[in-house]
């Protein structure tokens, strides 16, 4: 038996390559499942944080889990691929696949870099498992390269196991997934993945075993459907505005239909973040390469509705101001694309704030967690240390990220800080009766 090959006396050893959001959750989760884990991270700053048991981003519950297992010695991090090549039995690829600049396609440079670095070092059989979101067909190209460039050749087997982590719920989704998808080519690969995920499987997480292209399509298809659902309810919100209907009650009624469901059926400023927008566009780009035009037509309109939503909020804000933008102070509550994260990638809140500033208004922003990231993306906006400070002398307050802190604001006290008590609740999650009773003009898209 080759040295390092798992035996009945030794559990699997796991490497996690790429340790930002997906990889950090995966590494900590695998350690919690009882495995020895090495995470590979080439960024020195991120590597130092992780080695100290700190996540490189805000994610509830992740720091304590990392700290628990870096302290126990079960989890460590390195930038050296040599440390994992012969040590690990399973290599998880968890690097980013951002949108290519100037194109809708996914940028696979980081995935290709992992193959460049790892393949020449693999001298014994192992399982390489992709978790990164990639265009369908990528796994077979990755497999061909490993078989060609690795000394172990065809002994390196490829599987794809897409993740379904929700930002702000990443730890729970890692430890207690609502489903596990195993894209495999052999019974041995399936058995290995069942061993890795034995804990959640024992808890009842359902398993779907499929081929590689199906596994690749699952994540892109899921995100495309969620984006469609969000844009659909936002289109209905525009119908509600035109007719006097209430989009929240409409969503509640629709959600009772088990074929539809209430989840992700909340009207608002639209989707954002680092997954849905770029995954939707990558899905469309791959559909175009495959000649599936009907998919492109549908999803292009989904994306267009999403961006029109942001413009609609700006138009409503201008209507509420009732005057020119110049000389007006506008408060934006929220910078992250959603609550529970510091992720501002393609954030509707920051996009709306930037558009309003371009019109000439002075914009003050406050977010409980995303201020540092927001400053890097939109340095010309004003940033306040609290919601109350952001609202000082405001002619309009926009609620754009649904943090619990904002739901606890006292509209009576806040009224004394603003110049004009006007609130645009773009998240439709504040108590309209409470704000109106305190003397505010309250407006929400899709609400009468």
N, C-alpha and C positions, 0 to 999 in steps of 0.2 A: 504493500500500500504506500502511495506517495506520501512523503512527510507533509503534514498539514492537512491531509484529507480528514474530514470529520468522521468520528467513530461514535459508537454507542456511549463511550465515556466522555466525549467532548461535544457540546452543542455547536451549532453553526456559528461561524464568525462572520460579521457583517461589516461591509464598508459602505459609506454613504458619500458620494462624490457630488460636491456642491452643497453648501450649507447656509443658504439664505433662508427664505421662508419655508419652502417645501423641505429642503434638506435638514434644516435645524429641527423641525418637527419630526421628520422621519428618524433622524439619529437618536433623538431623545426618546421617541416612541419605541424604537427597537431595543434600546437599553432597558426601558420599562418592561418590555416583554421578556427580559431575562438574558439577552444576548450581549456578548462583548462586541463593542462597536468602535470603529475608527471613522471619523468624518474627515474628508479631504477638502481643504479650503486654501486657495492660493492668495486671497486678499489678506495682507498682514494684519490690518486693523480688525477685520472680522475674525480672523484666527485667534487673536489675543482675547477678544471678548468671549468667544465660545470656550476657549481653554479655561477661562475664569468662571465658566458657568453662566454666562450672560448672553442672551439672544441679541443678534445684530439689528433687531427691529422690535417694535412693540407688538406683543401677542400675549393676551391674558393667559397666565398659567405656565408659559414656556420657560421663563427664567427659573422658577423653583424646580422644574423637572430636569432641566439641564444641570443645575447646581447639584441636585441629588446624585446624579450619575457621574458627573465629573469628579465629585468628591469621593464616590465609592470606588472609582477606578474602572468602572465598567464602560465608560465613555471617554474617549480622548480624541483630539484633533491634530491634524498634521497637514503640511503642504507637500509632503513627499510621497509620490505615488509608489515608490519602492517599498514603503512600509505596509502597503495593503496588497501588493500584487500577489505574493505567495501566501500571505497571512489569511486573507478573506476567502470564504467559500461562496459568498453572494455579494455582488457589487451593485448597489443601487445608483443609477444615474438620476440626479435631482437638480441639474443645472437649468438655468433660464433659457427660454426660447422667445425672446422679444420680437416685436414686429420689425422687419427689415426697413431701414430708412429709405423712404421714397417708394415703398411697395407695401402691399397688404400681406405679403408672404412672411412666414416665420423665419427668423434668423437662427440657423442651426449651428452657428460658429462654435458655441460652447459645447454642444453635443459632439461635434467633430473634434474639438480639442481634447475631450475626454478620451476618445478613441485613439487620438494621436499619442497621448501620454500613457495610457494604460495597456493598449494592445501589445506593444513590444515587450512588456514585462510579464505577461501571463504565460507561465511555463507549465501549469497544471490545469486539469479540468476545473471549471467553475461555472457559475450562473451569473450572467450580467442582466440586470433587470432595469428596464427604462421606466421611470416614473414621470419624466418630463413630458409636457404636452407637445406632440409633434404631428406634422402632417402624415396622413396615412401613406404607408410605403416606406417610411423612414427606417423602421426596425429591420427590414430585410437588407437595406443598404448598410446599416450598422453591422448586421450579422456578417455580411460578405467581407467587410473590412477586418473584423476580428478573426475570421477564419483565414484570411490572407496574411494578416500582419502579426498575429500572435503566435509565439512558438508552440503553444498548445493546439493551434489550429482549430479543427472542428470540435475539439474538447471544450471550447468556450461556447456555451449555449446561450441564446438570447431569448428573453421573455419580456413582455410589456405588461406593466401593472399600474394603470392610470390612477392618479390620486383625485380625490374629490373634497379637498380641504377648503373650508370657508374661512376667510380671514376673520379674526376675532373668535373663531371656534376651532382653530387648527389643532390644538392639543386633544380636545374631545373627539374630533373627527379622525385623528390618527389612532387613538386608543380604542375608540368605539365606532368604527366605520359603519355607515348604513348599508354598504355593500362592498364587496371585494371582487374586482375583475382581474382574472388571470389569463393573459394572452400567452399561451404556451404552445410548444411543438412536441412535447413528449410527456409521458406519465411521470418521468423522473423530475422534470421541471415543476410540474404541478405539485408533486409530493413535497418538493423543497419549499415552495411558496406556502403550502398548507402548514408546513412545520414553522416557517417564519411567522405566520399569522395565526398560529394555533390558539392564542389567547382570545382574540375577538371572534374567531370561528366558534370556539367553545361557548362564548357568550350569546351566540345566535346571529352574528353577522352573515348574511347570505353570500354565497360564492357563485360567480358566473365564470365558467371555464370556456374559453373561446380561442380562436386563432389570432394571430398577430394583428392583421388589419382591423378586425372587429374591435380589439382592445384599443387600438389607436383612434378609431372613430368614436368610441364611447365618450371620451372626455370632450372632444370638440363638439360632438352632437349634443351633449348635455348642456354645455355653455351656450350653444346656439339656441337651444330651446328655451333656456332661462332668459336669455336676452329677448327672445320673441315674446315671452310672457310679460316681461316688464314693459316693452314697447306697446304691447297690445293694451294693457291697462292704462298706459299714458295716452294712447289714442282715444280710449273711452273717456278719459278725464277731459279731453277737449270737447267731446260730445256732451259731457255733463255741463261744462262751462256754457255751451251754446244753448242748453235746454233748461238749465236750472236743476238738473239731477244731482245727486250726491254720489261721487265716485267711490267713497269708502263703503257706503251701504251697498252699492252695486257690486263691489268686490266681495263683500261678505256673502251676498246672495249667490254669486257665481261660485264662490269657494266651497259652498256646501255640496256642490255637485262633485262626486268622487272622481269623475273623469277629469275635472279641472283642478280642484284643490286650491286652498287659500294661500299657500306659500308663494312668495315672490310676486304676489298680485297686489302690490302696494304702489299707488300712483306717487309720483315725486319728480325729482330732477333728472331721473334716468340712471342707467348703470354707468359705472366707471371702474377704476382700479386697474391692476396689472394683468387680469385674466380675461374677463368677458370681452372687452373691446378688441384686444389683439387676437384672442382665440377665434372670435367670430370672423374677423377679417382673414385670418390664416385659413379658416375653414372655407371661406368663399374663394380664396386664391387657389386652394387645392382643387375645389370643385371646378374652377375654370380650367385648370390643367387637365382635368379628367373629362371635360366637355359636358358637365352636368349643369346646364344653364339655368334650369328651374330653381335650383338651390340658390344660385347667385341672385336671381331676381327677388326672391322672397327675403333673403337675409340683408340685401342692400337696403330694402325699404325699412327693415327693422332698425338698421344702423342709422338711417336718415331720420326716422321718428325720434330716436334717442337724442340726436343732436338738435333737432328742432325744439325739443323740450327745453333745452337750456336757453335758446333764443326766446322762447315763449315766456320764461321766467323773467328775463331781462325786460321784455316788453311790458309785462305786468308791473314790474318794479317802477318803470318809467311812468306808467299810468297812475300808480299810487302816489308818486312824488308830485304829480300835477304841475310840474315846472321843468325848466331846463336842468340838465344834469350838473352843470358847472355851479359850484358853490354849495352843493348838497353833500351831506355826510351820510354815508350808507354803511351799516353794520352787517357783516356776514358772520353768522354763528356756524362755525364748522369749516374745516379745510380738508380733512380726510374724505375719501370717497364714500365711506360709510363709518358708522360708529364701531368702536372696538379695535381700531387699527390706526397706525400712523402713516398709512399708505396714501399718497396724494397723486399717484399715477393716474392720469386721465380723470381727475376728480371733477365731478360736476360743480361742486362748491367753489373750487378755485377757478374753474373756467368762467363761471358766472361772475365771480368777483373781478376777474381780469377784464371781462367785457364791460362791466359797469365802470371800471376805472378808465378804460379807453374812451368812454363817452364823456369823461370829464369830472365825474364825482370823486370825492375822497372816500376811500374804502378802508374800513378797519376790520380786521379779521381776528377771531379767537377760536382756538380748538384745544381741547384738553391734552392731546397727545401729539398732534401733527405739526406743531408750530415750526420746528427746526426744518423739517422736510419742506414745508410750505415756503419758508423764506428762501430756500435754495431754488425753488421753481419760480416763485413770483416775488422777487426781492423788492419791487417797487411798491407793493401794498404796505399799509400800516398794520402792525401786529400788536395786539393788546395783551396784557398779562392776565386778564379775566374777562368774563362776559360783561360784567358791569362797566369795566373800563372801555371796552369796545363800543358800548352803547352810549357813551357820553356825547351829548349834543347831536345825536343821530336824527335824521329826518325820516329814515326808514330802516327797519331791522328785518333781515332775511334769515330764516332758519333753514339751513341747507344740509346739515349732518345731524342725524337723530341721536346725539349723545344723551344719556339719562340726565346729565347735569343740566341740560337746557330745559328738560321737562320739569325740573325742580325750581326754575327761576321764579321769582316773585314779581308778577306783572305790576303790582301796586308800587313796590319799591323802585322797579326799573322805570316806571313812568316818570319819576322825578329826575332821572338822569338824561332822558332823551329830549330833543327839541320838539318833536312831533311824535305822538304814540301811534305809529303805524307798523304793523307786523305782517310780513308775507311768510306764511308757514308752508314752505315748499315741500316739507316732509309730511305734512298732514298728521302730525303726531302730538301737537300741543293741544291743551284744553281750550277750545275756542270760547266756550261760555265764560271761563275764568278770565281770559284776557279781555273779552268784551265788557265784562262786569267791572273790570279795573279801568275802563275808559279808553281802551285801545281800539283802533280800527283793525280788525282781523280779516285777512284774506288768505285763502288756500286754493290752489288749483283744483278744479273739479268739485268744489264744495259751493253750495248755494249761499 
